[in-house]
Amino acid sequence: MGALLKTVAMAVAACAVLWGCGGGGARTYNQTKTTTLGEELLDLQKAYEAGAISEQEYEKQRNKLLEQ
């Protein structure tokens, strides 16, 4: 009976270890920013001056950038 108990305990321990190594399915994302705030503001201003975005969109995005 002791050998059976020992075998079951080892099996449970092995399952616990393997279960913990599963990763849980959580995804993580890393985003690296390669532009400076100044560059982003200049790009935004160019888009506005070119007529690609409205004044309202420009102000909204500008404020969003400055709040970061």
CHARMM internal coordinates of N, CA and C (Angstrom, degrees):
IC EDIT
DIST 1 N 1 CA 1.4537
DIST 1 CA 1 C 1.5178
ANGL 1 N 1 CA 1 C 110.08
DIST 1 C 2 N 1.3395
ANGL 1 CA 1 C 2 N 118.30
DIHE 1 N 1 CA 1 C 2 N -36.68
DIST 2 N 2 CA 1.4548
ANGL 1 C 2 N 2 CA 122.14
DIHE 1 CA 1 C 2 N 2 CA 179.95
DIST 2 CA 2 C 1.5173
ANGL 2 N 2 CA 2 C 111.83
DIHE 1 C 2 N 2 CA 2 C -63.17
DIST 2 C 3 N 1.3437
ANGL 2 CA 2 C 3 N 116.73
DIHE 2 N 2 CA 2 C 3 N -37.41
DIST 3 N 3 CA 1.4658
ANGL 2 C 3 N 3 CA 120.86
DIHE 2 CA 2 C 3 N 3 CA 179.78
DIST 3 CA 3 C 1.5187
ANGL 3 N 3 CA 3 C 110.75
DIHE 2 C 3 N 3 CA 3 C -67.47
DIST 3 C 4 N 1.3342
ANGL 3 CA 3 C 4 N 116.44
DIHE 3 N 3 CA 3 C 4 N -38.87
DIST 4 N 4 CA 1.4563
ANGL 3 C 4 N 4 CA 120.67
DIHE 3 CA 3 C 4 N 4 CA 178.56
DIST 4 CA 4 C 1.5249
ANGL 4 N 4 CA 4 C 110.49
DIHE 3 C 4 N 4 CA 4 C -65.05
DIST 4 C 5 N 1.3166
ANGL 4 CA 4 C 5 N 116.82
DIHE 4 N 4 CA 4 C 5 N -43.56
DIST 5 N 5 CA 1.4556
ANGL 4 C 5 N 5 CA 121.40
DIHE 4 CA 4 C 5 N 5 CA 178.83
DIST 5 CA 5 C 1.5274
ANGL 5 N 5 CA 5 C 110.93
DIHE 4 C 5 N 5 CA 5 C -62.61
DIST 5 C 6 N 1.3145
ANGL 5 CA 5 C 6 N 115.70
DIHE 5 N 5 CA 5 C 6 N -40.90
DIST 6 N 6 CA 1.4603
ANGL 5 C 6 N 6 CA 120.78
DIHE 5 CA 5 C 6 N 6 CA 179.08
DIST 6 CA 6 C 1.5323
ANGL 6 N 6 CA 6 C 110.27
DIHE 5 C 6 N 6 CA 6 C -64.86
DIST 6 C 7 N 1.3249
ANGL 6 CA 6 C 7 N 117.72
DIHE 6 N 6 CA 6 C 7 N -40.99
DIST 7 N 7 CA 1.4600
ANGL 6 C 7 N 7 CA 122.44
DIHE 6 CA 6 C 7 N 7 CA 179.37
DIST 7 CA 7 C 1.5247
ANGL 7 N 7 CA 7 C 111.06
DIHE 6 C 7 N 7 CA 7 C -65.33
DIST 7 C 8 N 1.3209
ANGL 7 CA 7 C 8 N 116.06
DIHE 7 N 7 CA 7 C 8 N -43.11
DIST 8 N 8 CA 1.4689
ANGL 7 C 8 N 8 CA 120.59
DIHE 7 CA 7 C 8 N 8 CA 178.69
DIST 8 CA 8 C 1.5296
ANGL 8 N 8 CA 8 C 110.16
DIHE 7 C 8 N 8 CA 8 C -64.21
DIST 8 C 9 N 1.3211
ANGL 8 CA 8 C 9 N 117.22
DIHE 8 N 8 CA 8 C 9 N -43.01
DIST 9 N 9 CA 1.4657
ANGL 8 C 9 N 9 CA 121.32
DIHE 8 CA 8 C 9 N 9 CA 179.43
DIST 9 CA 9 C 1.5213
ANGL 9 N 9 CA 9 C 110.58
DIHE 8 C 9 N 9 CA 9 C -61.94
DIST 9 C 10 N 1.3229
ANGL 9 CA 9 C 10 N 117.11
DIHE 9 N 9 CA 9 C 10 N -40.83
DIST 10 N 10 CA 1.4589
ANGL 9 C 10 N 10 CA 120.32
DIHE 9 CA 9 C 10 N 10 CA 178.62
DIST 10 CA 10 C 1.5222
ANGL 10 N 10 CA 10 C 111.37
DIHE 9 C 10 N 10 CA 10 C -67.14
DIST 10 C 11 N 1.3217
ANGL 10 CA 10 C 11 N 117.09
DIHE 10 N 10 CA 10 C 11 N -37.81
DIST 11 N 11 CA 1.4599
ANGL 10 C 11 N 11 CA 121.45
DIHE 10 CA 10 C 11 N 11 CA 178.69
DIST 11 CA 11 C 1.5278
ANGL 11 N 11 CA 11 C 110.66
DIHE 10 C 11 N 11 CA 11 C -65.78
DIST 11 C 12 N 1.3355
ANGL 11 CA 11 C 12 N 115.89
DIHE 11 N 11 CA 11 C 12 N -42.52
DIST 12 N 12 CA 1.4658
ANGL 11 C 12 N 12 CA 120.28
DIHE 11 CA 11 C 12 N 12 CA 178.10
DIST 12 CA 12 C 1.5273
ANGL 12 N 12 CA 12 C 110.37
DIHE 11 C 12 N 12 CA 12 C -63.56
DIST 12 C 13 N 1.3302
ANGL 12 CA 12 C 13 N 116.77
DIHE 12 N 12 CA 12 C 13 N -42.74
DIST 13 N 13 CA 1.4639
ANGL 12 C 13 N 13 CA 120.80
DIHE 12 CA 12 C 13 N 13 CA 178.99
DIST 13 CA 13 C 1.5242
ANGL 13 N 13 CA 13 C 110.63
DIHE 12 C 13 N 13 CA 13 C -63.11
DIST 13 C 14 N 1.3304
ANGL 13 CA 13 C 14 N 117.25
DIHE 13 N 13 CA 13 C 14 N -41.25
DIST 14 N 14 CA 1.4618
ANGL 13 C 14 N 14 CA 120.98
DIHE 13 CA 13 C 14 N 14 CA 179.29
DIST 14 CA 14 C 1.5249
ANGL 14 N 14 CA 14 C 110.78
DIHE 13 C 14 N 14 CA 14 C -63.96
DIST 14 C 15 N 1.3239
ANGL 14 CA 14 C 15 N 116.73
DIHE 14 N 14 CA 14 C 15 N -42.25
DIST 15 N 15 CA 1.4681
ANGL 14 C 15 N 15 CA 120.09
DIHE 14 CA 14 C 15 N 15 CA 178.02
DIST 15 CA 15 C 1.5224
ANGL 15 N 15 CA 15 C 111.24
DIHE 14 C 15 N 15 CA 15 C -63.73
DIST 15 C 16 N 1.3237
ANGL 15 CA 15 C 16 N 116.78
DIHE 15 N 15 CA 15 C 16 N -40.37
DIST 16 N 16 CA 1.4610
ANGL 15 C 16 N 16 CA 120.58
DIHE 15 CA 15 C 16 N 16 CA 179.66
DIST 16 CA 16 C 1.5236
ANGL 16 N 16 CA 16 C 111.14
DIHE 15 C 16 N 16 CA 16 C -62.82
DIST 16 C 17 N 1.3274
ANGL 16 CA 16 C 17 N 116.58
DIHE 16 N 16 CA 16 C 17 N -41.84
DIST 17 N 17 CA 1.4635
ANGL 16 C 17 N 17 CA 120.84
DIHE 16 CA 16 C 17 N 17 CA 178.56
DIST 17 CA 17 C 1.5205
ANGL 17 N 17 CA 17 C 110.56
DIHE 16 C 17 N 17 CA 17 C -64.66
DIST 17 C 18 N 1.3253
ANGL 17 CA 17 C 18 N 116.51
DIHE 17 N 17 CA 17 C 18 N -46.91
DIST 18 N 18 CA 1.4579
ANGL 17 C 18 N 18 CA 119.88
DIHE 17 CA 17 C 18 N 18 CA -179.00
DIST 18 CA 18 C 1.5195
ANGL 18 N 18 CA 18 C 111.92
DIHE 17 C 18 N 18 CA 18 C -66.16
DIST 18 C 19 N 1.2907
ANGL 18 CA 18 C 19 N 117.55
DIHE 18 N 18 CA 18 C 19 N -37.18
DIST 19 N 19 CA 1.4599
ANGL 18 C 19 N 19 CA 121.72
DIHE 18 CA 18 C 19 N 19 CA 179.21
DIST 19 CA 19 C 1.5254
ANGL 19 N 19 CA 19 C 109.86
DIHE 18 C 19 N 19 CA 19 C -63.88
DIST 19 C 20 N 1.2969
ANGL 19 CA 19 C 20 N 116.75
DIHE 19 N 19 CA 19 C 20 N -41.48
DIST 20 N 20 CA 1.4623
ANGL 19 C 20 N 20 CA 121.42
DIHE 19 CA 19 C 20 N 20 CA -179.86
DIST 20 CA 20 C 1.5146
ANGL 20 N 20 CA 20 C 113.01
DIHE 19 C 20 N 20 CA 20 C -67.51
DIST 20 C 21 N 1.3154
ANGL 20 CA 20 C 21 N 118.10
DIHE 20 N 20 CA 20 C 21 N -22.70
DIST 21 N 21 CA 1.4612
ANGL 20 C 21 N 21 CA 121.41
DIHE 20 CA 20 C 21 N 21 CA -179.11
DIST 21 CA 21 C 1.5189
ANGL 21 N 21 CA 21 C 112.23
DIHE 20 C 21 N 21 CA 21 C -88.67
DIST 21 C 22 N 1.3062
ANGL 21 CA 21 C 22 N 117.34
DIHE 21 N 21 CA 21 C 22 N 2.02
DIST 22 N 22 CA 1.4581
ANGL 21 C 22 N 22 CA 120.85
DIHE 21 CA 21 C 22 N 22 CA -176.66
DIST 22 CA 22 C 1.5039
ANGL 22 N 22 CA 22 C 114.54
DIHE 21 C 22 N 22 CA 22 C -71.18
DIST 22 C 23 N 1.3037
ANGL 22 CA 22 C 23 N 119.52
DIHE 22 N 22 CA 22 C 23 N -18.21
DIST 23 N 23 CA 1.4482
ANGL 22 C 23 N 23 CA 121.56
DIHE 22 CA 22 C 23 N 23 CA 177.69
DIST 23 CA 23 C 1.5159
ANGL 23 N 23 CA 23 C 114.03
DIHE 22 C 23 N 23 CA 23 C 89.26
DIST 23 C 24 N 1.2896
ANGL 23 CA 23 C 24 N 118.62
DIHE 23 N 23 CA 23 C 24 N -18.27
DIST 24 N 24 CA 1.4576
ANGL 23 C 24 N 24 CA 121.00
DIHE 23 CA 23 C 24 N 24 CA 175.82
DIST 24 CA 24 C 1.5159
ANGL 24 N 24 CA 24 C 115.33
DIHE 23 C 24 N 24 CA 24 C 75.61
DIST 24 C 25 N 1.3158
ANGL 24 CA 24 C 25 N 118.35
DIHE 24 N 24 CA 24 C 25 N -6.26
DIST 25 N 25 CA 1.4540
ANGL 24 C 25 N 25 CA 120.84
DIHE 24 CA 24 C 25 N 25 CA 177.25
DIST 25 CA 25 C 1.5173
ANGL 25 N 25 CA 25 C 114.81
DIHE 24 C 25 N 25 CA 25 C 78.12
DIST 25 C 26 N 1.3174
ANGL 25 CA 25 C 26 N 118.47
DIHE 25 N 25 CA 25 C 26 N 2.32
DIST 26 N 26 CA 1.4582
ANGL 25 C 26 N 26 CA 120.03
DIHE 25 CA 25 C 26 N 26 CA 179.57
DIST 26 CA 26 C 1.5256
ANGL 26 N 26 CA 26 C 109.69
DIHE 25 C 26 N 26 CA 26 C -74.11
DIST 26 C 27 N 1.3159
ANGL 26 CA 26 C 27 N 115.55
DIHE 26 N 26 CA 26 C 27 N 137.09
DIST 27 N 27 CA 1.4607
ANGL 26 C 27 N 27 CA 119.92
DIHE 26 CA 26 C 27 N 27 CA 178.76
DIST 27 CA 27 C 1.5195
ANGL 27 N 27 CA 27 C 108.92
DIHE 26 C 27 N 27 CA 27 C -105.54
DIST 27 C 28 N 1.2934
ANGL 27 CA 27 C 28 N 115.05
DIHE 27 N 27 CA 27 C 28 N 139.95
DIST 28 N 28 CA 1.4575
ANGL 27 C 28 N 28 CA 119.82
DIHE 27 CA 27 C 28 N 28 CA 175.20
DIST 28 CA 28 C 1.5162
ANGL 28 N 28 CA 28 C 108.53
DIHE 27 C 28 N 28 CA 28 C -121.72
DIST 28 C 29 N 1.3140
ANGL 28 CA 28 C 29 N 115.25
DIHE 28 N 28 CA 28 C 29 N 143.98
DIST 29 N 29 CA 1.4536
ANGL 28 C 29 N 29 CA 121.14
DIHE 28 CA 28 C 29 N 29 CA -179.41
DIST 29 CA 29 C 1.5215
ANGL 29 N 29 CA 29 C 108.50
DIHE 28 C 29 N 29 CA 29 C -126.38
DIST 29 C 30 N 1.3064
ANGL 29 CA 29 C 30 N 115.19
DIHE 29 N 29 CA 29 C 30 N 136.60
DIST 30 N 30 CA 1.4508
ANGL 29 C 30 N 30 CA 121.64
DIHE 29 CA 29 C 30 N 30 CA 175.06
DIST 30 CA 30 C 1.5161
ANGL 30 N 30 CA 30 C 108.08
DIHE 29 C 30 N 30 CA 30 C -116.15
DIST 30 C 31 N 1.3097
ANGL 30 CA 30 C 31 N 115.74
DIHE 30 N 30 CA 30 C 31 N 134.00
DIST 31 N 31 CA 1.4477
ANGL 30 C 31 N 31 CA 120.17
DIHE 30 CA 30 C 31 N 31 CA 178.52
DIST 31 CA 31 C 1.5189
ANGL 31 N 31 CA 31 C 107.68
DIHE 30 C 31 N 31 CA 31 C -121.79
DIST 31 C 32 N 1.3066
ANGL 31 CA 31 C 32 N 115.34
DIHE 31 N 31 CA 31 C 32 N 124.46
DIST 32 N 32 CA 1.4486
ANGL 31 C 32 N 32 CA 120.59
DIHE 31 CA 31 C 32 N 32 CA 179.98
DIST 32 CA 32 C 1.5234
ANGL 32 N 32 CA 32 C 108.59
DIHE 31 C 32 N 32 CA 32 C -103.66
DIST 32 C 33 N 1.2944
ANGL 32 CA 32 C 33 N 115.59
DIHE 32 N 32 CA 32 C 33 N 127.52
DIST 33 N 33 CA 1.4565
ANGL 32 C 33 N 33 CA 121.50
DIHE 32 CA 32 C 33 N 33 CA -179.98
DIST 33 CA 33 C 1.5235
ANGL 33 N 33 CA 33 C 108.10
DIHE 32 C 33 N 33 CA 33 C -94.78
DIST 33 C 34 N 1.3260
ANGL 33 CA 33 C 34 N 116.29
DIHE 33 N 33 CA 33 C 34 N 124.68
DIST 34 N 34 CA 1.4538
ANGL 33 C 34 N 34 CA 120.05
DIHE 33 CA 33 C 34 N 34 CA -176.94
DIST 34 CA 34 C 1.5300
ANGL 34 N 34 CA 34 C 112.59
DIHE 33 C 34 N 34 CA 34 C -109.50
DIST 34 C 35 N 1.3141
ANGL 34 CA 34 C 35 N 117.04
DIHE 34 N 34 CA 34 C 35 N 0.11
DIST 35 N 35 CA 1.4605
ANGL 34 C 35 N 35 CA 120.21
DIHE 34 CA 34 C 35 N 35 CA 178.42
DIST 35 CA 35 C 1.5225
ANGL 35 N 35 CA 35 C 109.45
DIHE 34 C 35 N 35 CA 35 C -111.31
DIST 35 C 36 N 1.3203
ANGL 35 CA 35 C 36 N 114.84
DIHE 35 N 35 CA 35 C 36 N 153.87
DIST 36 N 36 CA 1.4548
ANGL 35 C 36 N 36 CA 119.71
DIHE 35 CA 35 C 36 N 36 CA 177.22
DIST 36 CA 36 C 1.5267
ANGL 36 N 36 CA 36 C 109.31
DIHE 35 C 36 N 36 CA 36 C -88.24
DIST 36 C 37 N 1.3056
ANGL 36 CA 36 C 37 N 115.50
DIHE 36 N 36 CA 36 C 37 N 167.00
DIST 37 N 37 CA 1.4652
ANGL 36 C 37 N 37 CA 120.31
DIHE 36 CA 36 C 37 N 37 CA 176.98
DIST 37 CA 37 C 1.5239
ANGL 37 N 37 CA 37 C 109.87
DIHE 36 C 37 N 37 CA 37 C -60.58
DIST 37 C 38 N 1.3179
ANGL 37 CA 37 C 38 N 116.85
DIHE 37 N 37 CA 37 C 38 N -41.64
DIST 38 N 38 CA 1.4653
ANGL 37 C 38 N 38 CA 120.69
DIHE 37 CA 37 C 38 N 38 CA 179.42
DIST 38 CA 38 C 1.5203
ANGL 38 N 38 CA 38 C 112.33
DIHE 37 C 38 N 38 CA 38 C -60.00
DIST 38 C 39 N 1.3299
ANGL 38 CA 38 C 39 N 116.31
DIHE 38 N 38 CA 38 C 39 N -42.71
DIST 39 N 39 CA 1.4647
ANGL 38 C 39 N 39 CA 120.32
DIHE 38 CA 38 C 39 N 39 CA 178.78
DIST 39 CA 39 C 1.5255
ANGL 39 N 39 CA 39 C 111.07
DIHE 38 C 39 N 39 CA 39 C -63.69
DIST 39 C 40 N 1.3096
ANGL 39 CA 39 C 40 N 115.97
DIHE 39 N 39 CA 39 C 40 N -41.82
DIST 40 N 40 CA 1.4635
ANGL 39 C 40 N 40 CA 119.50
DIHE 39 CA 39 C 40 N 40 CA 179.69
DIST 40 CA 40 C 1.5210
ANGL 40 N 40 CA 40 C 111.31
DIHE 39 C 40 N 40 CA 40 C -65.63
DIST 40 C 41 N 1.3249
ANGL 40 CA 40 C 41 N 116.59
DIHE 40 N 40 CA 40 C 41 N -39.65
DIST 41 N 41 CA 1.4678
ANGL 40 C 41 N 41 CA 119.77
DIHE 40 CA 40 C 41 N 41 CA 177.87
DIST 41 CA 41 C 1.5248
ANGL 41 N 41 CA 41 C 111.14
DIHE 40 C 41 N 41 CA 41 C -65.99
DIST 41 C 42 N 1.3358
ANGL 41 CA 41 C 42 N 116.94
DIHE 41 N 41 CA 41 C 42 N -40.31
DIST 42 N 42 CA 1.4634
ANGL 41 C 42 N 42 CA 120.10
DIHE 41 CA 41 C 42 N 42 CA 177.89
DIST 42 CA 42 C 1.5269
ANGL 42 N 42 CA 42 C 111.14
DIHE 41 C 42 N 42 CA 42 C -64.47
DIST 42 C 43 N 1.3194
ANGL 42 CA 42 C 43 N 117.25
DIHE 42 N 42 CA 42 C 43 N -42.62
DIST 43 N 43 CA 1.4712
ANGL 42 C 43 N 43 CA 121.09
DIHE 42 CA 42 C 43 N 43 CA 177.50
DIST 43 CA 43 C 1.5223
ANGL 43 N 43 CA 43 C 110.89
DIHE 42 C 43 N 43 CA 43 C -61.66
DIST 43 C 44 N 1.3144
ANGL 43 CA 43 C 44 N 115.79
DIHE 43 N 43 CA 43 C 44 N -40.58
DIST 44 N 44 CA 1.4624
ANGL 43 C 44 N 44 CA 120.73
DIHE 43 CA 43 C 44 N 44 CA 178.97
DIST 44 CA 44 C 1.5231
ANGL 44 N 44 CA 44 C 110.43
DIHE 43 C 44 N 44 CA 44 C -64.50
DIST 44 C 45 N 1.3214
ANGL 44 CA 44 C 45 N 116.54
DIHE 44 N 44 CA 44 C 45 N -43.67
DIST 45 N 45 CA 1.4675
ANGL 44 C 45 N 45 CA 121.06
DIHE 44 CA 44 C 45 N 45 CA 179.36
DIST 45 CA 45 C 1.5325
ANGL 45 N 45 CA 45 C 110.50
DIHE 44 C 45 N 45 CA 45 C -63.49
DIST 45 C 46 N 1.3148
ANGL 45 CA 45 C 46 N 117.49
DIHE 45 N 45 CA 45 C 46 N -41.46
DIST 46 N 46 CA 1.4660
ANGL 45 C 46 N 46 CA 121.12
DIHE 45 CA 45 C 46 N 46 CA 178.04
DIST 46 CA 46 C 1.5242
ANGL 46 N 46 CA 46 C 110.89
DIHE 45 C 46 N 46 CA 46 C -61.75
DIST 46 C 47 N 1.3298
ANGL 46 CA 46 C 47 N 116.58
DIHE 46 N 46 CA 46 C 47 N -41.05
DIST 47 N 47 CA 1.4650
ANGL 46 C 47 N 47 CA 120.47
DIHE 46 CA 46 C 47 N 47 CA 178.67
DIST 47 CA 47 C 1.5170
ANGL 47 N 47 CA 47 C 110.51
DIHE 46 C 47 N 47 CA 47 C -63.33
DIST 47 C 48 N 1.3120
ANGL 47 CA 47 C 48 N 116.85
DIHE 47 N 47 CA 47 C 48 N -39.64
DIST 48 N 48 CA 1.4704
ANGL 47 C 48 N 48 CA 120.99
DIHE 47 CA 47 C 48 N 48 CA 178.63
DIST 48 CA 48 C 1.5234
ANGL 48 N 48 CA 48 C 110.44
DIHE 47 C 48 N 48 CA 48 C -66.57
DIST 48 C 49 N 1.3370
ANGL 48 CA 48 C 49 N 116.61
DIHE 48 N 48 CA 48 C 49 N -47.47
DIST 49 N 49 CA 1.4660
ANGL 48 C 49 N 49 CA 120.77
DIHE 48 CA 48 C 49 N 49 CA -178.81
DIST 49 CA 49 C 1.5234
ANGL 49 N 49 CA 49 C 112.37
DIHE 48 C 49 N 49 CA 49 C -64.51
DIST 49 C 50 N 1.3175
ANGL 49 CA 49 C 50 N 117.05
DIHE 49 N 49 CA 49 C 50 N -29.68
DIST 50 N 50 CA 1.4678
ANGL 49 C 50 N 50 CA 121.46
DIHE 49 CA 49 C 50 N 50 CA 178.39
DIST 50 CA 50 C 1.5249
ANGL 50 N 50 CA 50 C 111.86
DIHE 49 C 50 N 50 CA 50 C -80.40
DIST 50 C 51 N 1.3210
ANGL 50 CA 50 C 51 N 116.64
DIHE 50 N 50 CA 50 C 51 N -7.65
DIST 51 N 51 CA 1.4575
ANGL 50 C 51 N 51 CA 120.26
DIHE 50 CA 50 C 51 N 51 CA -179.94
DIST 51 CA 51 C 1.5185
ANGL 51 N 51 CA 51 C 113.89
DIHE 50 C 51 N 51 CA 51 C 84.39
DIST 51 C 52 N 1.3147
ANGL 51 CA 51 C 52 N 116.51
DIHE 51 N 51 CA 51 C 52 N 11.41
DIST 52 N 52 CA 1.4687
ANGL 51 C 52 N 52 CA 119.90
DIHE 51 CA 51 C 52 N 52 CA -179.40
DIST 52 CA 52 C 1.5222
ANGL 52 N 52 CA 52 C 112.20
DIHE 51 C 52 N 52 CA 52 C -74.24
DIST 52 C 53 N 1.3333
ANGL 52 CA 52 C 53 N 116.87
DIHE 52 N 52 CA 52 C 53 N -26.77
DIST 53 N 53 CA 1.4623
ANGL 52 C 53 N 53 CA 121.43
DIHE 52 CA 52 C 53 N 53 CA 177.29
DIST 53 CA 53 C 1.5231
ANGL 53 N 53 CA 53 C 109.11
DIHE 52 C 53 N 53 CA 53 C -134.08
DIST 53 C 54 N 1.3180
ANGL 53 CA 53 C 54 N 115.55
DIHE 53 N 53 CA 53 C 54 N 155.39
DIST 54 N 54 CA 1.4632
ANGL 53 C 54 N 54 CA 120.61
DIHE 53 CA 53 C 54 N 54 CA 179.90
DIST 54 CA 54 C 1.5303
ANGL 54 N 54 CA 54 C 110.49
DIHE 53 C 54 N 54 CA 54 C -79.38
DIST 54 C 55 N 1.3243
ANGL 54 CA 54 C 55 N 115.61
DIHE 54 N 54 CA 54 C 55 N 168.75
DIST 55 N 55 CA 1.4670
ANGL 54 C 55 N 55 CA 119.96
DIHE 54 CA 54 C 55 N 55 CA 178.06
DIST 55 CA 55 C 1.5183
ANGL 55 N 55 CA 55 C 110.57
DIHE 54 C 55 N 55 CA 55 C -62.44
DIST 55 C 56 N 1.3195
ANGL 55 CA 55 C 56 N 115.55
DIHE 55 N 55 CA 55 C 56 N -38.35
DIST 56 N 56 CA 1.4729
ANGL 55 C 56 N 56 CA 120.46
DIHE 55 CA 55 C 56 N 56 CA 179.20
DIST 56 CA 56 C 1.5324
ANGL 56 N 56 CA 56 C 110.33
DIHE 55 C 56 N 56 CA 56 C -63.45
DIST 56 C 57 N 1.3370
ANGL 56 CA 56 C 57 N 117.52
DIHE 56 N 56 CA 56 C 57 N -44.30
DIST 57 N 57 CA 1.4644
ANGL 56 C 57 N 57 CA 121.03
DIHE 56 CA 56 C 57 N 57 CA 178.35
DIST 57 CA 57 C 1.5284
ANGL 57 N 57 CA 57 C 110.47
DIHE 56 C 57 N 57 CA 57 C -64.73
DIST 57 C 58 N 1.3305
ANGL 57 CA 57 C 58 N 116.23
DIHE 57 N 57 CA 57 C 58 N -40.33
DIST 58 N 58 CA 1.4572
ANGL 57 C 58 N 58 CA 121.29
DIHE 57 CA 57 C 58 N 58 CA 179.02
DIST 58 CA 58 C 1.5232
ANGL 58 N 58 CA 58 C 110.84
DIHE 57 C 58 N 58 CA 58 C -59.60
DIST 58 C 59 N 1.3237
ANGL 58 CA 58 C 59 N 117.27
DIHE 58 N 58 CA 58 C 59 N -49.41
DIST 59 N 59 CA 1.4620
ANGL 58 C 59 N 59 CA 121.45
DIHE 58 CA 58 C 59 N 59 CA -178.61
DIST 59 CA 59 C 1.5227
ANGL 59 N 59 CA 59 C 111.30
DIHE 58 C 59 N 59 CA 59 C -63.89
DIST 59 C 60 N 1.3239
ANGL 59 CA 59 C 60 N 115.50
DIHE 59 N 59 CA 59 C 60 N -40.72
DIST 60 N 60 CA 1.4625
ANGL 59 C 60 N 60 CA 119.67
DIHE 59 CA 59 C 60 N 60 CA -179.83
DIST 60 CA 60 C 1.5279
ANGL 60 N 60 CA 60 C 110.60
DIHE 59 C 60 N 60 CA 60 C -62.39
DIST 60 C 61 N 1.3255
ANGL 60 CA 60 C 61 N 117.56
DIHE 60 N 60 CA 60 C 61 N -48.73
DIST 61 N 61 CA 1.4603
ANGL 60 C 61 N 61 CA 121.51
DIHE 60 CA 60 C 61 N 61 CA -179.12
DIST 61 CA 61 C 1.5247
ANGL 61 N 61 CA 61 C 111.47
DIHE 60 C 61 N 61 CA 61 C -68.64
DIST 61 C 62 N 1.3222
ANGL 61 CA 61 C 62 N 116.83
DIHE 61 N 61 CA 61 C 62 N -36.93
DIST 62 N 62 CA 1.4655
ANGL 61 C 62 N 62 CA 121.05
DIHE 61 CA 61 C 62 N 62 CA 178.48
DIST 62 CA 62 C 1.5289
ANGL 62 N 62 CA 62 C 110.10
DIHE 61 C 62 N 62 CA 62 C -61.87
DIST 62 C 63 N 1.3267
ANGL 62 CA 62 C 63 N 116.12
DIHE 62 N 62 CA 62 C 63 N -47.54
DIST 63 N 63 CA 1.4714
ANGL 62 C 63 N 63 CA 119.99
DIHE 62 CA 62 C 63 N 63 CA 178.88
DIST 63 CA 63 C 1.5264
ANGL 63 N 63 CA 63 C 111.09
DIHE 62 C 63 N 63 CA 63 C -62.63
DIST 63 C 64 N 1.3227
ANGL 63 CA 63 C 64 N 116.16
DIHE 63 N 63 CA 63 C 64 N -38.83
DIST 64 N 64 CA 1.4618
ANGL 63 C 64 N 64 CA 120.38
DIHE 63 CA 63 C 64 N 64 CA 178.81
DIST 64 CA 64 C 1.5201
ANGL 64 N 64 CA 64 C 110.84
DIHE 63 C 64 N 64 CA 64 C -62.73
DIST 64 C 65 N 1.3108
ANGL 64 CA 64 C 65 N 117.81
DIHE 64 N 64 CA 64 C 65 N -42.63
DIST 65 N 65 CA 1.4604
ANGL 64 C 65 N 65 CA 121.69
DIHE 64 CA 64 C 65 N 65 CA 178.02
DIST 65 CA 65 C 1.5230
ANGL 65 N 65 CA 65 C 111.52
DIHE 64 C 65 N 65 CA 65 C -64.95
DIST 65 C 66 N 1.3190
ANGL 65 CA 65 C 66 N 116.60
DIHE 65 N 65 CA 65 C 66 N -42.10
DIST 66 N 66 CA 1.4612
ANGL 65 C 66 N 66 CA 120.27
DIHE 65 CA 65 C 66 N 66 CA -177.17
DIST 66 CA 66 C 1.5340
ANGL 66 N 66 CA 66 C 112.63
DIHE 65 C 66 N 66 CA 66 C -70.65
DIST 66 C 67 N 1.3235
ANGL 66 CA 66 C 67 N 117.31
DIHE 66 N 66 CA 66 C 67 N -24.02
DIST 67 N 67 CA 1.4659
ANGL 66 C 67 N 67 CA 121.35
DIHE 66 CA 66 C 67 N 67 CA 179.37
DIST 67 CA 67 C 1.5191
ANGL 67 N 67 CA 67 C 112.30
DIHE 66 C 67 N 67 CA 67 C -78.81
DIST 67 C 68 N 1.3231
ANGL 67 CA 67 C 68 N 117.54
DIHE 67 N 67 CA 67 C 68 N -17.13
DIST 68 N 68 CA 1.4673
ANGL 67 C 68 N 68 CA 120.47
DIHE 67 CA 67 C 68 N 68 CA -177.31
DIST 68 CA 68 C 1.4897
ANGL 68 N 68 CA 68 C 111.78
DIHE 67 C 68 N 68 CA 68 C -71.07
END
COOR INIT
IC SEED 1 N 1 CA 1 C
IC BUILD
